[in-house]
Structures are given as structure tokens and as C-alpha cells.
Amino acid sequence: MTGELDELVVAARAGDEDAFRNLYRNLQPGLLRYLTALVGADAEDVASETWLQVARDLPTFTGGQFRAWVVTIARNRAMDHLRRQRRRPALSVPVQELSELAGDADTAERAGESLGTEAALAMIASLPPREAEAVLLRAVIGLDAETAGRVLGRRAGAVRTAAHRGLRRLAVLLDQRAASTAPDDVPTGADIRARRRAGLPPQTEPVDG
Amino acid sequence: MRGLRVMLSRSRRGDHERLLDAAPHAGPTRTAPGPTGPLADLLRAAAGPARERELAGEEAAVAAFRTARQPGAAASTPRRRRRRFTVGAVAWVAGLAATATAGVALAAAGLDGSGPVSPPVVTSPAAPAPTIDATPPGETGPTGAATAAPTDGPTAAPTSPPARSPSTPVWPPGASARPSPGASGNVGPGNSENTRDHPGLCRAYLAKSERQREQALRTPAFQELVVAAGGAEHIEEYCHGLRAEPEQTGSAAG
């Protein structure tokens, strides 16, 4: 997998446009998912800034892990972006929205009993930032702990610990989710959302019995 | 007891490492061996195949790649730091020029209130006649000599039209090397009407790092951008908006 990527990098450096296109297709989904956890809705802007820089600086890429190089650029751009914005330090997706996303996915996938990409990412993004980053770099971008540590400027052990804690938290969330979706009368996020769409307040408790 | 807990925790950590390692490589085709369980499902879903809208920026990225490979761009790409410096220097010089000419314009206004637009005295003889090639229609003023051929040299300068001329080539920070430091007496920028090279300023601004931007915003040149954008925090948005529009002016760099 990495070897394939390396070949593409060599070809792209030699000017092969298709190779560059393939690199984009290879890396962009993970990059965007990672950036969404960092900067929320602005992830696409930051991702395109990242690719501009990748395209421009490709000649200066001296080797090593291309994936890590791109992610480092993306992370720097994201940090710039956050500094510019200042108002939101880390996580910008409101919890409400996250639960709605998860809820939507519930309705779509309750039959298959499996999580959708969107819902899975929303759950990861709800972790504390360090843990979310560690999990995403490891599981979604596909870096090993050492490389992820280099990207984050932390030791590999710290990345392992953060990812481990993140997964533990996710396991708890999954348990809660399973518990809450099991009984049918408990309103899920999707139900609440549908009610709101219908113009009703989110929590419609029948007051009059 | 405690040892047992540590052991359990270790083994769970190991499990987690395996889950994390497996997730990105578990394509939809490979279903058999991967780890199972809700956590594994979640990670696999998070690393799931690309969705179409995630690749929406593909053409833009490829276009950027194409642009970067063009001969002109190729020369400048490896020297990012230098380019930044150049852009910074140009912006700085432009700011200086703006301040200087603004001062001259002020002084001129103070000197002579009678004429409609009294020209500033061009002090530097070395400066070639301003590159104004067309005086605005209603601007010839009482001194008809304003239309003197610019090639006449320094003598033509005093009567040259002041900074008002809308046809004055805007000062493009992007088009480097134009505002030479010696031309401080030159007629040109400074009047807010004709310093509208916002795309150029934007390019310069966007090319800067976060810290450089903060510095740049303290210079007079970028002050104008702040005003135009309606606040420092809106500059980026404003600039991206400008960039989206096709450039009608520009291309003066040649």
C-alpha cells in the first residue's frame, strides 16, 4: 500500500498529473475526515489550502512518508485556521449536531446494525481533541504510532495512550448507544430531529397526560 | 489483584493497537479476517471508502498541480521563504510609498488652497516623469501644460496631474519591482481612489504566515485592505471573494 503510494509520488514529482490525481483520491477522504474533527465545517477550505501547498511544494518533498508529510501540512493549515478564528479552540461541531448525525445514521442503518461513516466520525469527533486526533491519525489516515507522534509533535507512547483512552471512551459511547436504541419508545436523535422539522419543540412531553 | 488489572489493561491496549492498525486497511472487499466487535465496526466505518462529495475538490487540486508545474512557477516554488520575503518587502516599500505620497498630497493641499488641484512639487530629478499617459477629461485645470509629453523629463513633472488620475497604473505589490524605492516623489498611490489593487494586496496577504499577517496589518498598505474588507477579521473572506472574481485589471506585470 505504501509502496504504491511511493510510486505515485515519484510519478507526480516527475509531472504526472494522473499520479497526482490518484494521490489526491487516496489521501483526501482521510484528510478531510481528520480536518473535520479539527476545524469542523471549514475542513474543506483547509483541505484545499493543503492541496495547494502540496502541489506547490511537491518538488521539495525529500522522501519519507508522503502521507505523514501531507497530514503535517494539513495540520499546520488547520492550526493557522484556528488561530485566525480564535473563538473556537478545538472542536467546533456542537454536541447536538453530533447526536443528530448519529441519530440519522441510526434510522438508516438500524437494520444492518452497523455504524455509518458519518456517525462513526461524529462519535470520534466528540472525544477530547487529543484522543480524537490520535484515533483518526491511526485508524483513518493509517499512520503508525511513531509517525503519528511525529506529526503531532509528541512521543509515540503518548499517541498510543491517547488513542487507547479514546477507544475506551468510544466503547462506552457504543454501549450507551446500544442501550438507548434497544427499547423502541426512547426517542433517538433522528426522532427529535424529525419532530423539530415538523415545527414541534424538541422535547414534546405530553403535559396533559 | 492489581497485577491482574494491569495485565488486563495491557492486553486491552494491545487489542486497541490491533484495532487501530486494522481499520485503515479493511477495505470493503476484505471482510474475512479483520477484528470484530462494535469498536472494530466503528473504526472500520470511520475509515470507510471515499464518498463522492469528499472528492469534490479534485479538479481544483489538479489545477493547482498543473499551475505549479508551469515553467514560470517552477522556478519560484522551491524558494518559498524568499518569495515571502519579497512579497513582504514589496508590500513594505508600497506602504512607504503610500505614506510618502500621502504626505506630499497633504503638503500640497496645505500649500495652495486656490487651485483646484495643485500638483505636488516633484523633488527627485532622477525620477522619470510619472507614468501617467492619459489625464482625466475634466482635470486639465488652469495650467494647460498638464498635458506635456512625459518624455520631456523633469521639467514636465511639476505640472503633471496629481494623484487623482484614475488611469494611473495601480501599484501592484504582486507585480514586484514596480515601486522602486527611489521613486518616492513619484505621483501615484496614496490617494485612496486609485490604490485599488486589492487583488494584489490580497495575494500578498494570503501568502503570509499568521504572524506575518499580523505584522502586515500594522502597515499603512494593508490598512486599506482592512478598511475595504470591513475589519481585519474579514480580510480573508474578502480576499477569497476577490479571488473568485475574474481579474479585470492586473496583467501589468508583463
Interface residues (C-beta under 8 A of the other chain):
Chain A: M1 A12 G15 E17 F20 R21 Y24 R25 Q28 P29 G30 L32 R33 E44 A47 S48 W51 L52 V54 A55 R56 D57 L58 P59 T60 D80 R83 R84 S114 L115 G116 T117 A119 A120 L121 M123 I124 V135 L136 R138 A139 V140 I141 G142 D144 A145 R160 A163 H164 L167 R168 L170 A171 L174 A178
Chain B: R12 R13 H16 E17 L19 L20 D21 A23 P24 H25 P38 L39 D41 L42 L43 A45 A46 A47 G48 P49 A50 R51 E54 L55 A56 G57 E58 A60 A61 V62 A64 F65 R66 T67 A68 R69 A73 A74 T77 P78 R80 S209 E210 E233 E236
